[in-house]
Amino acid sequence: MGEVEISVIVPTRNALPFLQRCLRSIEQQTFRSFEVIVVNDGSDDGSAAWLDERLAQKPAYRVVHHERSQGLSAARNHGIALARGRFLAFLDADDWFEPTMLETLHRAALSTQSQVAHIVREICTNEGPFVQPREEVVRVLDGVGAAVEMLEQEEYAVWSRLYDARLVKSLGPEPFPVGLTCEDRVFNMRVLPLASRAAESNRVEYHYFMNMGSISLGGLSQRAMQILEADELMVGYARAAGDERLVKLALDRQAKGAFSMLVKYARFGITDDALSGQAGQDALCMLRQRFVSDYPRLAASPLPASKRLVAWQLRYVPALVRAEFAIYNVVTGKGRG
């Protein structure tokens, strides 16, 4: 292949039922100067062989295989290292692009001379109709402003953005934090403040598939608790950016961490064998201590009324929250049993 404008990085693990739709959405792109790097992260569902056979005769596509799963961050980092494009785009294997996704992002980046471009995503459970704005509106922010908006709107995903490849690769061999969940927010807090400009388009171009059959019950687990580490890293990168607005918002986000973990516990209990017995009690004790310490900032931050009420109850009458969720789970049939 010659030079390409966009490298599309597709990490996948055991996503065989969705891969055809995912890859078809790339093949249907109106913008054609792209390459696709599919990183198979140790799949054992037959998708490795399917990918090799399906993409063998497609020069724009490369498939790389991890013998054992190394996690989403490692898969994306591998794809970034191999990328030859001027820009980087990301697509999760169970999601899909609109046909104009790459065209919209590329146009927004070039027309505004931006290093990052962002579109709107739709959360969906099928491929049904959705609402597209009649006219495209593109706003331009500086990088710090884009990071501020990311925190304000809680839009952390990388797959709704296009990135200047040189900017991303300047972060070193591991732009995404390996072994950590909530990797998108950490990555973006590193990248966005470094961008000279960031374009924001109002077009809906990415479809995030909410797989109802695989939604976790969301109980307390070691993996879920990694959000605390991710938020700590975000605060550090916000401080490095030297912007007071960004630091305040990152600290506000961090104050929600222990609260969200205690809500998981109140509704579903502990769902991780690694937190059984004393380990679970120690984790709960730590979370309660952090929540009490963070509560003044949490209470002063923008919160929906419903979450504000739950936070107050957790602070002063925590047993009531568990009782309320027990009743809710019975009524809705959304409990663990």
C-alpha positions in Angstrom: 0.0 0.0 0.0 1.0 3.6 -0.5 0.5 6.3 2.1 -2.8 6.3 3.9 -4.6 9.1 5.7 -6.3 7.1 8.4 -5.4 3.9 10.3 -8.5 2.2 11.8 -7.6 0.1 14.8 -10.0 -2.7 15.7 -9.3 -4.7 18.8 -11.3 -7.9 19.2 -11.7 -10.7 21.6 -14.3 -13.4 21.1 -16.6 -11.1 19.0 -17.2 -13.5 16.1 -21.0 -12.8 15.9 -20.3 -9.1 15.4 -17.2 -8.9 13.3 -19.0 -9.1 9.9 -21.1 -6.1 10.7 -18.1 -4.2 12.1 -15.9 -4.8 9.1 -18.7 -4.2 6.6 -19.2 -0.8 8.1 -15.5 0.0 7.3 -15.8 -1.4 3.8 -18.7 0.9 3.1 -16.9 4.1 4.0 -17.2 7.0 1.5 -13.6 8.0 2.5 -11.2 5.5 1.0 -7.7 6.4 2.1 -7.5 4.1 5.1 -5.9 1.0 6.4 -7.4 -1.4 8.9 -5.4 -3.1 11.7 -7.4 -5.8 13.4 -5.8 -7.0 16.7 -7.1 -10.3 17.7 -6.5 -10.4 21.5 -6.3 -14.2 22.2 -9.8 -15.1 20.9 -10.9 -18.7 21.3 -14.2 -18.5 19.5 -13.0 -19.2 16.0 -12.7 -15.6 15.1 -8.9 -15.8 14.5 -9.4 -18.3 11.6 -12.4 -16.4 10.4 -10.4 -13.1 10.2 -7.4 -14.7 8.4 -9.7 -16.2 5.8 -12.0 -13.2 5.4 -9.2 -10.6 5.1 -6.4 -12.6 3.4 -7.0 -11.0 0.0 -7.6 -7.5 1.2 -4.4 -5.4 1.0 -5.8 -2.6 3.1 -6.3 -4.9 6.1 -3.8 -6.5 8.4 -4.6 -9.0 11.2 -2.3 -9.5 14.1 -2.8 -12.2 16.7 -2.1 -12.2 20.4 -1.6 -15.8 21.5 -3.0 -15.0 24.9 -5.3 -12.1 25.9 -3.3 -9.0 26.9 -6.3 -6.7 27.4 -7.8 -3.9 25.4 -5.1 -1.3 26.1 -2.3 -3.7 24.9 -4.3 -4.5 21.8 -4.8 -0.8 20.9 -1.1 0.0 21.7 -0.1 -2.8 19.3 -2.3 -1.4 16.6 -0.9 2.1 17.1 2.7 0.9 16.8 1.8 -0.7 13.5 -0.2 2.2 12.1 1.0 4.1 9.0 -1.8 6.6 8.7 -1.6 10.3 9.3 -4.6 9.9 11.7 -5.8 7.2 14.0 -9.4 6.0 14.4 -10.7 3.3 16.7 -13.6 0.9 16.3 -14.7 -1.8 18.8 -15.6 -5.1 17.3 -19.3 -5.1 18.3 -19.9 -1.6 17.1 -20.1 0.0 13.6 -19.5 3.2 11.7 -21.9 5.2 9.6 -20.7 5.2 6.0 -19.6 8.8 6.4 -17.8 8.4 9.7 -14.2 8.7 8.4 -15.1 11.4 5.9 -16.8 13.5 8.5 -13.9 13.2 11.0 -11.2 13.8 8.3 -13.1 16.8 6.9 -13.5 18.3 10.4 -9.9 17.9 11.3 -8.5 19.3 8.0 -10.9 22.2 7.6 -10.1 23.4 11.1 -6.5 22.4 11.2 -7.2 20.3 14.3 -5.2 17.4 15.8 -8.3 15.8 17.2 -11.8 15.6 15.7 -14.9 14.3 17.5 -18.4 13.2 16.4 -21.6 12.1 18.2 -22.3 8.5 19.0 -25.6 6.7 19.3 -26.2 4.0 21.9 -28.4 1.3 20.4 -29.5 -2.3 20.6 -30.1 -2.8 16.9 -29.5 -1.3 13.5 -32.7 0.7 13.5 -33.3 4.3 12.4 -31.8 7.3 14.3 -31.9 11.0 14.1 -29.2 12.9 12.1 -29.0 16.7 12.4 -30.2 18.5 9.3 -27.0 20.6 9.1 -23.6 19.9 10.3 -22.1 22.3 12.9 -18.4 22.1 13.7 -17.0 23.9 16.7 -13.3 24.4 17.4 -11.8 24.2 20.9 -8.3 24.2 22.1 -7.1 21.0 23.5 -7.6 21.9 27.2 -11.1 23.1 26.3 -11.8 19.7 24.7 -10.6 17.9 27.8 -12.8 20.1 29.9 -15.8 19.3 27.7 -15.0 15.6 27.9 -15.2 15.7 31.7 -18.3 17.9 31.8 -20.2 15.7 29.3 -18.6 12.4 30.5 -17.8 11.5 26.9 -14.6 9.6 27.4 -14.6 7.1 24.5 -11.8 7.1 22.0 -13.9 5.5 19.2 -15.9 8.7 18.7 -12.7 10.7 17.9 -9.9 10.9 15.3 -6.4 11.6 16.5 -3.2 12.9 14.8 -1.0 9.9 14.8 2.2 11.8 15.6 0.6 13.3 18.7 -0.5 9.9 20.0 2.9 8.3 19.2 4.7 11.1 21.0 3.3 9.6 24.3 5.6 6.6 24.0 5.1 2.9 23.4 2.1 2.6 25.8 -0.4 5.5 25.1 -3.1 3.4 26.7 -2.5 2.2 30.3 -2.0 -1.5 30.1 -3.9 -3.6 32.7 -6.3 -0.9 33.6 -10.0 -0.4 32.9 -11.4 3.0 32.1 -8.4 3.3 29.8 -10.1 5.8 27.4 -10.4 8.5 30.0 -6.8 8.2 30.9 -5.7 8.2 27.3 -7.8 11.3 26.5 -6.6 13.2 29.5 -3.1 12.6 28.2 -3.8 13.5 24.6 -6.4 16.2 24.5 -4.5 18.9 26.5 -1.6 18.5 24.1 -3.7 19.2 21.0 -3.5 22.7 19.5 -7.1 22.5 18.3 -9.9 20.0 18.5 -12.9 20.0 16.2 -16.4 18.9 17.4 -19.0 17.9 14.8 -22.7 17.4 15.7 -23.1 14.5 13.2 -24.1 11.1 14.5 -21.5 8.7 13.0 -20.7 5.9 15.5 -23.1 3.3 16.8 -22.3 1.9 20.2 -23.9 -1.5 20.5 -25.5 -2.2 23.9 -25.4 -6.0 24.0 -28.3 -6.8 26.3 -27.2 -10.4 26.6 -23.8 -9.5 28.0 -24.5 -6.6 30.3 -22.8 -7.2 33.6 -24.9 -6.9 36.8 -22.3 -4.5 37.9 -21.5 -5.7 41.4 -18.3 -4.8 43.3 -15.2 -6.4 41.8 -11.5 -5.8 41.7 -11.8 -4.8 38.0 -14.5 -2.3 38.7 -12.4 -0.8 41.5 -9.7 0.1 39.0 -11.7 3.2 38.3 -10.1 4.7 41.4 -6.6 4.3 39.9 -7.8 5.6 36.5 -9.3 8.7 38.2 -6.0 9.3 40.1 -4.1 9.2 36.9 -6.5 11.6 35.3 -6.0 14.1 38.1 -2.2 13.8 37.7 -2.5 14.5 33.9 -4.9 17.4 34.5 -2.4 19.0 36.9 0.3 18.5 34.4 -1.8 20.5 31.9 -1.7 23.4 34.3 -5.4 24.5 33.9 -7.4 25.1 37.1 -10.8 24.2 35.4 -9.4 20.9 34.3 -8.0 20.1 37.7 -11.3 20.9 39.4 -13.3 18.8 37.1 -10.8 15.9 37.4 -11.0 16.1 41.2 -14.8 16.2 40.9 -14.7 13.0 38.8 -12.4 11.4 41.3 -14.8 12.2 44.1 -17.4 10.1 42.3 -15.3 6.9 42.3 -15.8 5.5 45.8 -19.5 6.6 45.6 -20.1 4.6 42.4 -18.4 1.5 43.9 -20.6 1.7 47.0 -23.7 2.0 44.9 -22.6 -1.1 43.0 -22.2 -2.9 46.3 -25.5 -1.6 47.6 -27.4 -2.9 44.6 -25.6 -6.2 43.7 -23.2 -6.9 46.5 -19.7 -8.4 45.8 -19.6 -10.3 42.5 -15.9 -11.2 42.5 -14.5 -14.2 44.3 -11.2 -12.3 44.8 -13.1 -10.0 47.2 -14.7 -12.8 49.3 -14.2 -12.8 53.1 -11.8 -10.4 54.7 -10.5 -9.0 51.3 -14.0 -7.8 50.6 -14.5 -6.3 54.0 -11.2 -4.4 53.7 -12.2 -3.1 50.3 -15.5 -1.9 51.6 -13.8 -0.2 54.6 -11.4 1.6 52.2 -14.3 2.7 50.0 -16.3 4.0 52.9 -13.4 6.0 54.2 -12.7 7.5 50.8 -16.4 8.3 50.3 -16.6 10.1 53.6 -13.5 12.1 52.7 -14.8 12.9 49.2 -18.4 13.6 50.2 -18.0 17.4 50.6 -16.6 17.8 47.1 -19.1 15.3 45.7 -22.0 17.2 47.3 -20.7 20.5 45.9 -20.2 19.1 42.3 -23.0 19.0 39.6 -25.0 15.9 40.2 -28.6 14.9 39.1 -31.0 15.1 42.0 -31.5 11.3 42.2 -27.7 10.7 42.6 -27.5 13.6 45.1 -30.1 11.9 47.2 -28.4 8.5 47.0 -25.1 10.1 48.0 -26.7 11.8 51.0 -28.3 8.5 52.1 -25.0 6.6 51.7 -23.3 9.2 53.9 -25.9 9.3 56.7 -28.2 6.3 56.4 -26.3 3.7 54.3 -28.5 0.8 55.4 -31.5 2.5 53.8 -29.8 2.4 50.3 -29.4 -1.3 50.4 -33.0 -1.8 51.5 -34.2 0.4 48.7 -32.2 -1.5 46.1 -33.4 -4.8 47.5 -37.0 -3.7 47.0 -36.2 -2.3 43.5 -34.5 -5.5 42.4 -37.5 -7.6 43.5 -40.0 -5.2 41.8 -38.0 -5.0 38.5 -36.6 -8.5 38.5 -33.2 -7.1 38.0 -31.5 -8.7 40.9 -28.7 -11.2 40.8 -30.8 -14.3 41.2 
